């Protein structure tokens, strides 16, 4: 057991420690984080990089009176350990355990729930303005990484805070990474600051020289100051933040606790917005994470001795099949481009980038920009494939609507992590995309039943002349063999996988395999269930669905998605529009945010299982004579179309 960390129950306990004990505490924190993430998975490299910074923040500021807002939140493990959660830390990212991100319901020291990028400065400015209106005296600190600073929302907030000029501290954690290497002009700008140590020395030396010149020296210095710090313009390109209205402190060593404490204490005394530029090393203290920070940004369980990630033998992941199919198509069609928002590896576009660097675009953490830019390129004859996680595409809703669909631009949206993603929790589950996309005119939305169908859908998508989306889940496929020849799927047509007469199960995406298993179970009990792979959320296969309503009269829909506005809702809307009276039961996620936990536990929680689906079918048929007893039958719905 860590001797010092086990005695830290609240941030105030840090003040009892000597410098040597604080150094030992840093080592213990790293050991605990490495041990826990090796068992549970999690965001290892970002947290190892902010140990000293987090210690310094809690030594200088007094939370929860002072408010620390963590951008994204994947670097908040150290904060959790220092705010009374050491004993629970082994439950990190486990069902009903500690969340992997800041969570207000978990601790009074977590002042804002985070999980998506580039929100911290906006939230911190909100807290600061509220403090001013309430005439309170406290500090507000936003901790943002240089990767998150590529997000437009962060730049909007920087601009507004510079205008408001209230007391606000922005700590820029500069480790040259978001998940992959950072891109863009802001990253280049920070690199120039980071790599120009001459600035502070030169400025001080020049000021000293000018002050020593009799009579004219001080006057020259004042003139330079009036020229908006013209002296700084002569020696370093680090004036952007000061031109925005910030007092700029840095860059400083993010692993020097003494220096961090001194600079943060100085920042607390300054009036107006302050930007503290801190240089850290992602993965600090663990060799494998230092050498491969992208892999260990968010990692599954691994062998801590070797750094080797545990991988089970099994089918390829959906992401891998998407990646390989896109490469195959791109070799045949030079018009195909790929676009990512700072996640080339997570979305499977890393291989595309290596093979077709001129046709690969990483826009940084800027989903809105990615969609609009792709739409314009599509209108010029290219075939852009925009690969974005379902939960992050939410950030670009207006661009999908206004810039892609309104223009009927042939953009392919490859929506990875469609459905529940497990341990990252409520901010990352992709269970809303059917609802926020299917009501937009012109957009086709489909979801494959397995990895083989995914490759056919991607081929169909790049050949389709309009906006089209494919949503597919996280993790391994079901083990389907991959066809050598790719086939165009007819738009808006489902697939009957099993004939039946008692009940019809219409499933979408990764719920199709569950539907097939449930039908097998029902068959053993004398119930003949039809199984349909819907394939398309929009347009629906109206002809097939209406026939099922007429011929069987009892339909169950199942989707790994919220029920409100989802796939089942689309079928109910169809029945209302066509005046069909048919008994329908929808299985999906109710009106709530899904917590973190393994996918198997979460599916059990929400009834997305074989047993619950079969039980639902039996309940629908309770009291009805079954096919086994009287042979094939036809149930006519009261509202049957003539």
C-alpha positions as CSV (number, residue, x, y, z in Angstrom):
1,X,0.0,0.0,0.0
2,X,1.3,3.5,-0.8
3,X,2.3,4.9,2.5
4,X,1.8,8.6,1.7
5,X,-1.0,8.5,-0.8
6,X,-3.1,6.3,1.6
7,X,-3.0,9.2,4.1
8,X,-4.3,11.8,1.7
9,X,-8.0,12.2,2.3
10,X,-8.4,15.7,1.1
11,X,-6.2,18.3,-0.7
12,X,-5.5,20.1,2.5
13,X,-3.5,17.1,3.7
14,X,-0.9,17.9,1.0
15,X,0.3,20.9,3.1
16,X,1.6,18.6,5.8
17,X,4.1,17.1,3.5
18,X,7.8,18.0,3.0
19,X,9.3,18.5,-0.4
20,X,10.8,15.0,-0.2
21,X,7.5,13.5,0.7
22,X,5.7,15.3,-2.2
23,X,8.3,13.8,-4.5
24,X,7.6,10.3,-3.1
25,X,3.9,11.0,-3.4
26,X,4.4,11.7,-7.1
27,X,6.0,8.3,-7.5
28,X,3.2,6.5,-5.6
29,X,0.5,8.2,-7.6
30,X,2.1,7.0,-10.8
31,X,2.4,3.5,-9.5
32,X,-1.2,3.4,-8.5
33,X,-2.4,4.7,-11.8
34,X,-0.2,2.3,-13.8
35,X,-1.4,-0.6,-11.7
36,X,-5.1,0.3,-11.9
37,X,-5.1,1.0,-15.6
38,X,-3.2,-2.2,-16.4
39,X,-6.1,-4.1,-14.8
40,X,-9.1,-1.9,-15.8
41,X,-7.9,-0.1,-18.9
42,X,-8.2,3.7,-19.1
43,X,-6.4,6.9,-20.0
44,X,-2.9,6.2,-18.8
45,X,-0.5,8.5,-20.7
46,X,-2.5,11.8,-20.1
47,X,-2.6,11.2,-16.4
48,X,1.0,10.3,-16.0
49,X,1.8,13.6,-17.6
50,X,0.0,15.8,-15.1
51,X,1.0,14.4,-11.7
52,X,3.1,17.3,-10.7
53,X,0.8,19.8,-12.3
54,X,-2.2,18.4,-10.4
55,X,-0.3,18.4,-7.1
56,X,0.7,22.1,-7.7
57,X,-2.9,23.1,-8.4
58,X,-4.2,21.5,-5.2
59,X,-1.3,23.0,-3.2
60,X,-2.0,26.5,-4.5
61,X,-5.7,26.5,-4.7
62,X,-8.4,25.4,-2.3
63,X,-11.1,23.2,-3.9
64,X,-14.1,23.1,-4.0
65,X,-14.2,26.9,-3.1
66,X,-11.7,27.4,-5.9
67,X,-12.9,25.6,-9.0
68,X,-10.7,23.5,-11.3
69,X,-12.3,22.5,-14.6
70,X,-10.6,19.7,-16.5
71,X,-10.9,19.8,-20.3
72,X,-12.1,16.4,-21.6
73,X,-11.3,14.9,-18.2
74,X,-9.1,12.1,-19.3
75,X,-6.3,13.6,-17.2
76,X,-8.3,13.7,-13.9
77,X,-7.2,10.5,-12.2
78,X,-4.6,12.3,-10.1
79,X,-7.2,14.8,-9.1
80,X,-9.5,11.9,-8.0
81,X,-6.7,10.4,-5.9
82,X,-6.0,13.7,-4.2
83,X,-9.7,14.4,-3.4
84,X,-10.5,11.4,-1.2
85,X,-11.1,8.7,-3.7
86,X,-7.9,6.5,-3.2
87,X,-9.8,3.6,-1.5
88,X,-12.3,3.4,-4.4
89,X,-9.7,3.9,-7.2
90,X,-9.5,0.2,-8.0
91,X,-13.1,0.4,-9.1
92,X,-12.2,3.0,-11.8
93,X,-14.3,2.6,-14.9
94,X,-16.0,-0.5,-13.5
95,X,-19.8,-0.7,-13.3
96,X,-21.0,1.3,-10.3
97,X,-17.4,2.3,-9.6
98,X,-15.5,5.5,-10.1
99,X,-16.1,7.1,-13.5
100,X,-13.2,7.7,-15.8
101,X,-14.0,11.4,-16.1
102,X,-14.9,14.1,-13.6
103,X,-18.5,13.7,-12.3
104,X,-20.3,16.1,-10.1
105,X,-22.3,13.4,-8.4
106,X,-19.1,11.7,-7.4
107,X,-17.3,14.5,-5.5
108,X,-17.8,18.1,-4.6
109,X,-14.3,18.7,-6.1
110,X,-15.6,17.7,-9.5
111,X,-17.4,21.0,-10.5
112,X,-18.2,20.1,-14.1
113,X,-18.9,16.9,-15.9
114,X,-16.5,16.5,-18.8
115,X,-15.8,13.9,-21.5
116,X,-15.9,15.9,-24.8
117,X,-13.1,18.2,-25.8
118,X,-12.6,22.0,-25.7
119,X,-15.3,22.8,-23.2
120,X,-13.2,23.8,-20.1
121,X,-12.6,27.5,-20.8
122,X,-16.3,28.1,-21.6
123,X,-17.3,26.4,-18.4
124,X,-14.6,28.1,-16.3
125,X,-15.6,31.5,-17.7
126,X,-19.2,30.7,-16.7
127,X,-18.1,30.0,-13.2
128,X,-16.0,33.1,-13.1
129,X,-18.9,35.4,-14.3
130,X,-21.2,33.8,-11.8
131,X,-18.7,34.4,-9.0
132,X,-18.5,38.1,-10.0
133,X,-22.3,38.4,-10.0
134,X,-22.5,36.8,-6.6
135,X,-19.6,39.0,-5.3
136,X,-17.6,36.0,-4.1
137,X,-13.8,35.7,-3.8
138,X,-12.4,32.6,-5.4
139,X,-10.2,31.4,-8.2
140,X,-11.4,29.6,-11.3
141,X,-8.9,27.5,-13.3
142,X,-9.4,25.8,-16.6
143,X,-6.9,23.0,-17.5
144,X,-6.8,22.5,-21.2
145,X,-4.4,20.5,-23.4
146,X,-2.8,21.8,-26.5
147,X,-4.8,19.3,-28.5
148,X,-8.1,20.5,-27.1
149,X,-7.0,24.1,-28.0
150,X,-7.5,23.2,-31.7
151,X,-11.2,23.0,-31.0
152,X,-13.2,26.0,-32.1
153,X,-15.2,26.2,-28.9
154,X,-11.9,26.7,-26.9
155,X,-10.9,29.5,-29.2
156,X,-14.3,31.1,-28.9
157,X,-14.0,31.0,-25.1
158,X,-10.5,32.3,-25.2
159,X,-11.7,35.3,-27.2
160,X,-14.6,36.0,-25.0
161,X,-12.6,35.7,-21.7
162,X,-10.1,38.1,-23.1
163,X,-12.9,40.6,-23.8
164,X,-14.6,40.1,-20.4
165,X,-11.3,40.6,-18.5
166,X,-12.5,38.9,-15.4
167,X,-10.1,36.9,-13.2
168,X,-9.6,33.6,-14.8
169,X,-6.6,31.2,-15.0
170,X,-6.2,29.0,-18.1
171,X,-3.5,26.4,-17.6
172,X,-2.3,25.2,-21.0
173,X,-1.0,21.6,-20.6
174,X,1.3,21.4,-23.6
175,X,2.4,17.9,-24.4
176,X,2.3,18.1,-28.2
177,X,-0.5,15.5,-28.3
178,X,-4.2,15.2,-28.4
179,X,-4.5,11.5,-29.0
180,X,-2.4,11.5,-32.1
181,X,0.1,14.2,-33.0
182,X,-1.5,17.6,-33.0
183,X,-2.0,19.4,-36.3
184,X,-2.7,22.9,-37.4
185,X,-1.5,26.4,-37.0
186,X,-2.1,26.6,-33.3
187,X,0.1,23.5,-32.7
188,X,2.8,25.1,-34.9
189,X,2.5,28.3,-32.9
190,X,2.9,26.6,-29.6
191,X,5.9,24.6,-30.9
192,X,7.6,27.9,-31.8
193,X,7.1,29.1,-28.2
194,X,8.1,25.7,-26.8
195,X,11.3,25.6,-28.7
196,X,12.5,29.2,-28.2
197,X,14.0,29.4,-24.8
198,X,15.8,32.6,-25.8
199,X,12.7,34.7,-25.2
200,X,12.8,35.2,-21.4
201,X,16.5,35.5,-21.2
202,X,16.7,38.0,-24.1
203,X,13.8,40.1,-22.8
204,X,15.3,40.5,-19.4
205,X,18.8,41.2,-20.8
206,X,17.5,43.8,-23.2
207,X,15.4,45.5,-20.5
208,X,18.4,45.6,-18.2
209,X,20.6,47.2,-20.9
210,X,18.0,49.8,-21.8
211,X,17.5,50.7,-18.1
212,X,21.2,51.3,-17.7
213,X,21.4,53.8,-20.6
214,X,21.4,57.3,-18.9
215,X,18.4,59.5,-19.7
216,X,17.1,57.8,-22.9
217,X,17.0,54.1,-21.8
218,X,13.8,54.3,-19.7
219,X,12.1,56.4,-22.3
220,X,12.9,53.9,-25.0
221,X,11.5,51.1,-22.8
222,X,8.2,53.0,-22.3
223,X,7.9,53.6,-26.0
224,X,8.3,49.9,-26.7
225,X,5.7,49.1,-24.0
226,X,3.3,51.4,-25.7
227,X,3.9,49.6,-29.0
228,X,2.0,46.6,-27.5
229,X,5.1,45.0,-26.2
230,X,7.1,45.6,-29.4
231,X,10.2,44.2,-27.6
232,X,8.5,40.8,-27.4
233,X,7.6,41.0,-31.0
234,X,11.3,41.3,-31.8
235,X,12.4,38.2,-30.0
236,X,9.7,35.6,-29.9
237,X,6.3,34.8,-31.6
238,X,4.6,34.4,-28.2
239,X,2.3,37.4,-28.2
240,X,-0.9,35.8,-29.4
241,X,-2.3,35.3,-25.9
242,X,-1.3,38.7,-24.7
243,X,-2.9,40.3,-27.8
244,X,-6.1,38.4,-26.8
245,X,-5.9,40.1,-23.4
246,X,-4.2,37.5,-21.2
247,X,-1.2,37.8,-19.0
248,X,1.1,35.1,-20.3
249,X,3.3,33.1,-18.0
250,X,5.6,30.4,-19.4
251,X,6.5,28.2,-20.9
252,X,7.5,26.4,-17.7
253,X,8.6,22.8,-16.8
254,X,5.4,20.9,-16.0
255,X,7.3,18.3,-13.9
256,X,9.1,20.8,-11.7
257,X,6.7,21.0,-8.7
258,X,8.5,23.9,-7.0
259,X,8.4,26.0,-10.2
260,X,4.8,25.1,-10.8
261,X,3.8,26.2,-7.4
262,X,5.6,29.5,-7.7
263,X,4.1,30.4,-11.1
264,X,0.5,29.3,-10.2
265,X,0.8,31.4,-7.0
266,X,1.8,34.4,-9.1
267,X,-1.0,33.7,-11.5
268,X,-3.5,33.7,-8.6
269,X,-2.4,37.2,-7.6
270,X,-2.7,38.7,-11.1
271,X,-5.9,40.5,-12.2
272,X,-7.8,39.6,-15.3
273,X,-7.3,36.5,-17.4
274,X,-4.0,34.7,-17.1
275,X,-2.6,31.9,-19.3
276,X,0.0,29.6,-17.7
277,X,1.8,27.6,-20.4
278,X,3.1,24.3,-18.9
279,X,5.2,21.8,-20.8
280,X,4.7,18.2,-19.9
281,X,5.6,14.8,-21.2
282,X,2.7,12.5,-21.9
283,X,3.2,9.1,-20.3
284,X,5.8,10.5,-17.9
285,X,7.3,7.8,-15.6
286,X,6.3,4.7,-17.6
287,X,8.6,3.8,-20.4
288,X,6.1,2.1,-22.8
289,X,3.7,5.1,-22.4
290,X,6.4,7.6,-23.0
291,X,7.6,5.9,-26.2
292,X,4.1,5.3,-27.5
293,X,1.7,7.9,-25.9
294,X,-0.9,7.5,-28.6
295,X,-1.4,3.8,-27.8
296,X,-1.5,4.5,-24.1
297,X,-3.7,7.5,-24.4
298,X,-6.8,5.3,-23.9
299,X,-5.8,1.7,-23.5
300,X,-7.3,-1.6,-22.5
301,X,-5.8,-3.9,-19.8
302,X,-2.1,-4.5,-20.4
303,X,0.9,-6.3,-18.9
304,X,2.6,-3.5,-16.9
305,X,5.9,-5.3,-17.0
306,X,6.1,-5.3,-20.8
307,X,3.5,-2.7,-21.8
308,X,1.9,-5.3,-24.0
309,X,-1.8,-4.8,-24.4
310,X,-3.9,-7.9,-23.7
311,X,-5.7,-8.9,-26.9
312,X,-7.9,-12.0,-27.3
313,X,-7.8,-14.0,-30.5
314,X,-11.0,-13.5,-32.4
315,X,-12.7,-11.8,-35.3
316,X,-11.4,-8.5,-36.6
317,X,-13.0,-5.4,-35.2
318,X,-15.5,-3.4,-37.2
319,X,-13.0,-0.5,-37.3
320,X,-10.4,-2.8,-38.8
321,X,-12.8,-4.1,-41.5
322,X,-13.8,-0.5,-42.3
323,X,-10.1,0.5,-42.6
324,X,-9.2,-2.4,-44.9
325,X,-12.2,-1.9,-47.1
326,X,-11.6,1.8,-47.4
327,X,-8.1,1.1,-48.5
328,X,-9.3,-1.4,-51.1
329,X,-11.8,1.1,-52.5
330,X,-9.3,4.0,-52.5
331,X,-6.9,2.0,-54.6
332,X,-9.6,1.7,-57.2
333,X,-11.0,5.3,-57.0
334,X,-8.6,8.3,-56.6
335,X,-11.6,10.5,-55.8
336,X,-12.0,8.9,-52.3
337,X,-10.6,11.0,-49.5
338,X,-10.6,10.3,-45.7
339,X,-11.1,12.9,-43.0
340,X,-10.7,12.6,-39.3
341,X,-11.0,15.0,-36.3
342,X,-7.7,14.2,-34.5
343,X,-8.4,10.4,-34.3
344,X,-6.6,8.7,-37.3
345,X,-5.8,5.5,-35.3
346,X,-9.1,5.3,-33.3
347,X,-11.2,5.5,-36.4
348,X,-9.0,3.2,-38.5
349,X,-7.6,5.8,-40.8
350,X,-4.0,5.4,-39.8
351,X,-3.4,2.9,-42.6
352,X,-5.1,5.2,-45.1
353,X,-2.9,8.1,-44.0
354,X,0.3,6.0,-44.6
355,X,-0.8,4.7,-48.0
356,X,-2.5,7.9,-49.4
357,X,-1.0,10.8,-47.4
358,X,-2.2,13.4,-50.0
359,X,-5.7,12.2,-49.7
360,X,-5.9,12.0,-45.9
361,X,-6.9,15.1,-43.9
362,X,-6.7,15.4,-40.1
363,X,-8.4,18.7,-39.1
364,X,-7.7,18.5,-35.4
365,X,-10.4,18.4,-32.8
366,X,-12.8,20.2,-35.1
367,X,-15.7,18.0,-36.1
368,X,-17.8,21.0,-37.4
369,X,-15.0,22.1,-39.7
370,X,-14.5,18.5,-40.9
371,X,-18.1,18.1,-42.0
372,X,-18.4,21.5,-43.8
373,X,-15.0,21.2,-45.5
374,X,-15.9,17.6,-46.6
375,X,-19.2,18.8,-48.0
376,X,-17.4,21.4,-50.2
377,X,-14.9,18.9,-51.5
378,X,-17.8,16.5,-52.3
379,X,-19.5,19.2,-54.3
380,X,-16.2,19.4,-56.3
381,X,-16.4,15.8,-57.3
382,X,-14.5,14.1,-54.6
383,X,-15.8,11.3,-52.4
384,X,-14.9,12.2,-48.8
385,X,-15.3,9.6,-46.1
386,X,-15.6,11.4,-42.7
387,X,-14.8,8.9,-39.9
388,X,-16.0,10.2,-36.5
389,X,-17.3,8.5,-33.4
390,X,-21.0,8.7,-32.9
391,X,-20.7,10.7,-29.7
392,X,-18.5,13.2,-31.3
393,X,-20.5,13.7,-34.5
394,X,-23.2,15.2,-32.2
395,X,-20.9,18.2,-32.1
396,X,-21.4,18.8,-35.8
397,X,-25.2,18.4,-36.1
398,X,-25.8,21.7,-37.7
399,X,-23.1,21.1,-40.3
400,X,-24.5,17.7,-41.2
401,X,-27.9,19.4,-41.6
402,X,-27.0,22.6,-43.3
403,X,-23.7,22.0,-45.1
404,X,-24.1,18.3,-46.2
405,X,-27.7,17.4,-46.4
406,X,-29.1,20.7,-47.6
407,X,-26.6,20.6,-50.4
408,X,-27.2,16.9,-51.1
409,X,-23.5,16.6,-50.9
410,X,-22.2,13.0,-51.4
411,X,-20.4,12.8,-48.1
412,X,-20.0,9.4,-46.4
413,X,-20.3,9.6,-42.6
414,X,-18.5,6.5,-41.1
415,X,-19.9,6.6,-37.6
416,X,-17.7,4.4,-35.4
417,X,-18.7,3.4,-31.8
418,X,-22.4,3.4,-32.7
419,X,-24.1,1.9,-29.6
420,X,-22.8,1.4,-26.1
421,X,-19.0,1.7,-25.7
422,X,-18.6,0.4,-22.2
423,X,-16.3,1.8,-19.6
424,X,-16.0,5.4,-20.9
425,X,-19.6,5.9,-19.8
426,X,-22.3,8.4,-20.4
427,X,-20.3,11.0,-22.3
428,X,-19.1,8.4,-24.9
429,X,-21.9,6.0,-25.6
430,X,-23.1,6.4,-29.2
431,X,-26.8,5.8,-28.6
432,X,-28.3,9.0,-30.0
433,X,-27.2,9.1,-33.7
434,X,-30.3,7.5,-35.2
435,X,-32.4,10.1,-33.4
436,X,-30.4,13.1,-34.4
437,X,-29.8,12.0,-38.0
438,X,-32.8,10.2,-39.3
439,X,-35.1,13.2,-39.3
440,X,-32.8,15.2,-41.6
441,X,-34.0,15.2,-45.2
442,X,-31.8,13.6,-47.9
443,X,-29.7,11.6,-45.5
444,X,-29.5,7.8,-45.8
445,X,-28.7,6.0,-42.6
446,X,-27.7,2.3,-42.4
447,X,-26.2,-0.1,-39.9
448,X,-24.6,-3.5,-40.7
449,X,-25.6,-6.8,-39.0
450,X,-21.9,-8.0,-39.1
451,X,-18.5,-7.1,-40.4
452,X,-19.1,-8.6,-43.8
453,X,-22.2,-6.4,-44.4
454,X,-20.1,-3.4,-43.3
455,X,-17.8,-3.8,-46.2
456,X,-20.7,-4.0,-48.6
457,X,-22.3,-0.9,-47.0
458,X,-19.1,1.1,-47.3
459,X,-18.9,0.2,-51.0
460,X,-22.6,1.2,-51.4
461,X,-21.9,4.4,-49.6
462,X,-19.0,5.6,-51.7
463,X,-21.0,4.9,-54.8
464,X,-24.1,6.7,-53.6
465,X,-24.7,10.2,-54.9
466,X,-25.9,11.9,-51.8
467,X,-25.2,12.2,-48.0
468,X,-25.1,8.8,-46.4
469,X,-24.2,7.4,-42.9
470,X,-23.0,4.0,-41.7
471,X,-23.1,3.4,-38.0
472,X,-21.2,0.4,-36.6
473,X,-20.2,-0.7,-33.1
474,X,-17.0,-0.7,-31.1
475,X,-15.1,-3.9,-30.9
476,X,-14.9,-7.3,-32.6
477,X,-17.3,-8.5,-35.3
478,X,-19.4,-11.6,-34.9
479,X,-17.0,-13.8,-36.9
480,X,-18.7,-13.6,-40.3
481,X,-16.6,-14.6,-43.3
482,X,-15.8,-11.7,-45.6
483,X,-16.9,-11.9,-49.2
484,X,-14.2,-11.3,-51.8
485,X,-16.5,-9.5,-54.1
486,X,-18.2,-6.3,-52.9
487,X,-21.9,-5.9,-53.7
488,X,-24.1,-2.8,-53.9
489,X,-27.0,-3.0,-51.5
490,X,-30.3,-1.7,-52.7
491,X,-31.0,1.5,-50.8
492,X,-33.8,1.2,-48.3
493,X,-34.3,-2.6,-48.5
494,X,-34.1,-5.0,-45.6
495,X,-33.2,-8.6,-45.5
496,X,-35.4,-11.4,-44.3
497,X,-33.2,-13.9,-42.4
498,X,-35.9,-16.2,-41.1
499,X,-39.5,-16.8,-42.0
500,X,-42.1,-17.0,-39.2
501,X,-45.8,-16.7,-38.6
502,X,-46.2,-16.0,-34.9
503,X,-44.2,-12.9,-34.3
504,X,-41.8,-10.7,-36.3
505,X,-38.5,-9.4,-34.9
506,X,-37.1,-6.5,-36.8
507,X,-33.5,-5.8,-35.6
508,X,-31.0,-3.2,-36.6
509,X,-27.2,-3.4,-36.6
510,X,-25.5,-5.5,-33.9
511,X,-28.9,-6.5,-32.5
512,X,-29.5,-8.8,-35.5
513,X,-27.4,-11.6,-34.1
514,X,-29.3,-11.4,-30.8
515,X,-32.6,-11.6,-32.7
516,X,-31.4,-14.7,-34.6
517,X,-30.4,-16.4,-31.3
518,X,-33.8,-15.5,-29.7
519,X,-35.6,-17.0,-32.7
520,X,-33.7,-20.2,-32.2
521,X,-34.8,-20.3,-28.6
522,X,-38.4,-19.6,-29.4
523,X,-38.4,-22.3,-32.1
524,X,-37.5,-24.8,-29.4
525,X,-40.7,-23.7,-27.6
526,X,-42.9,-24.0,-30.6
527,X,-42.9,-20.3,-31.6
528,X,-42.1,-19.4,-35.1
529,X,-40.5,-16.0,-35.2
530,X,-39.6,-14.1,-38.4
531,X,-36.3,-12.3,-38.2
532,X,-35.5,-9.3,-40.3
533,X,-32.2,-7.4,-40.7
534,X,-33.5,-3.9,-41.3
535,X,-30.2,-2.6,-42.6
536,X,-31.6,0.9,-43.1
537,X,-32.8,3.2,-40.4
538,X,-33.7,5.6,-43.2
539,X,-35.3,5.0,-45.6
540,X,-37.2,2.1,-44.1
541,X,-38.2,-0.9,-46.1
542,X,-41.8,0.1,-46.0
543,X,-43.1,-2.6,-48.2
544,X,-41.5,-5.4,-46.1
545,X,-42.5,-3.9,-42.8
546,X,-46.1,-3.3,-43.8
547,X,-46.3,-6.9,-45.1
548,X,-45.1,-8.2,-41.7
549,X,-47.7,-6.0,-40.0
550,X,-50.5,-7.4,-42.2
551,X,-49.4,-11.1,-42.2
552,X,-48.2,-11.5,-38.6
553,X,-49.6,-8.6,-36.7
554,X,-47.1,-8.7,-33.8
555,X,-43.7,-6.9,-34.2
556,X,-40.8,-6.5,-31.8
557,X,-38.1,-4.0,-32.7
558,X,-34.7,-4.1,-31.0
559,X,-31.9,-1.5,-31.2
560,X,-28.8,-0.6,-29.2
561,X,-30.0,3.0,-29.1
562,X,-32.3,5.2,-27.1
563,X,-36.0,4.5,-27.8
564,X,-37.0,8.1,-28.2
565,X,-36.8,9.0,-31.8
566,X,-34.9,5.8,-32.6
567,X,-35.4,2.9,-35.0
568,X,-38.5,1.5,-33.3
569,X,-40.0,5.0,-33.3
570,X,-39.5,5.2,-37.1
571,X,-41.6,2.0,-37.5
572,X,-44.4,3.4,-35.2
573,X,-44.4,6.6,-37.3
574,X,-44.7,4.5,-40.5
575,X,-47.8,2.6,-39.0
576,X,-49.4,5.9,-38.0
577,X,-48.8,7.4,-41.5
578,X,-50.2,4.3,-43.2
579,X,-53.1,3.8,-40.7
580,X,-51.9,0.4,-39.7
581,X,-53.0,-1.0,-36.3
582,X,-50.4,-3.5,-35.3
583,X,-49.1,-4.6,-31.9
584,X,-45.6,-3.4,-31.5
585,X,-43.1,-3.8,-28.7
586,X,-39.8,-1.8,-28.8
587,X,-36.7,-2.9,-26.9
588,X,-34.0,-0.3,-26.5
589,X,-32.6,2.2,-24.0
590,X,-35.1,4.3,-22.0
591,X,-34.9,8.0,-21.5
592,X,-31.8,8.2,-19.4
593,X,-28.0,8.5,-19.8
594,X,-26.2,5.2,-19.8
595,X,-23.6,4.9,-17.1
596,X,-20.2,3.2,-17.4
597,X,-19.7,-0.5,-17.2
598,X,-18.9,-3.5,-19.5
599,X,-21.1,-3.8,-22.5
600,X,-22.4,-7.2,-21.3
601,X,-23.6,-5.7,-18.0
602,X,-25.2,-2.7,-19.7
603,X,-27.0,-4.9,-22.2
604,X,-28.3,-7.0,-19.4
605,X,-29.4,-3.8,-17.6
606,X,-31.5,-2.6,-20.6
607,X,-32.8,-6.0,-21.7
608,X,-30.7,-6.1,-24.9
609,X,-30.3,-9.9,-24.5
610,X,-31.4,-13.1,-26.1
611,X,-33.4,-14.1,-23.0
612,X,-35.3,-10.8,-22.7
613,X,-36.1,-10.7,-26.4
614,X,-37.5,-14.3,-26.3
615,X,-39.4,-13.5,-23.1
616,X,-40.9,-10.4,-24.7
617,X,-42.1,-12.5,-27.6
618,X,-43.7,-15.1,-25.3
619,X,-45.5,-12.3,-23.4
620,X,-46.9,-10.9,-26.7
621,X,-48.2,-14.3,-27.6
622,X,-49.6,-15.1,-24.2
623,X,-53.0,-16.7,-24.7
624,X,-52.6,-17.0,-28.5
625,X,-52.6,-20.5,-30.1
626,X,-49.1,-21.2,-31.6
627,X,-48.1,-22.6,-34.9
628,X,-46.9,-25.9,-33.4
629,X,-50.5,-26.6,-32.3
630,X,-52.4,-25.6,-35.4
631,X,-50.0,-25.1,-38.3
632,X,-49.3,-21.9,-40.3
633,X,-51.7,-19.1,-39.7
634,X,-52.2,-15.5,-40.7
635,X,-53.1,-12.7,-38.3
636,X,-54.8,-9.8,-40.0
637,X,-54.3,-6.4,-38.4
638,X,-57.5,-4.4,-37.8
639,X,-56.0,-1.6,-39.9
640,X,-54.8,-3.9,-42.7
641,X,-54.2,-2.1,-46.0
642,X,-56.5,-3.2,-48.8
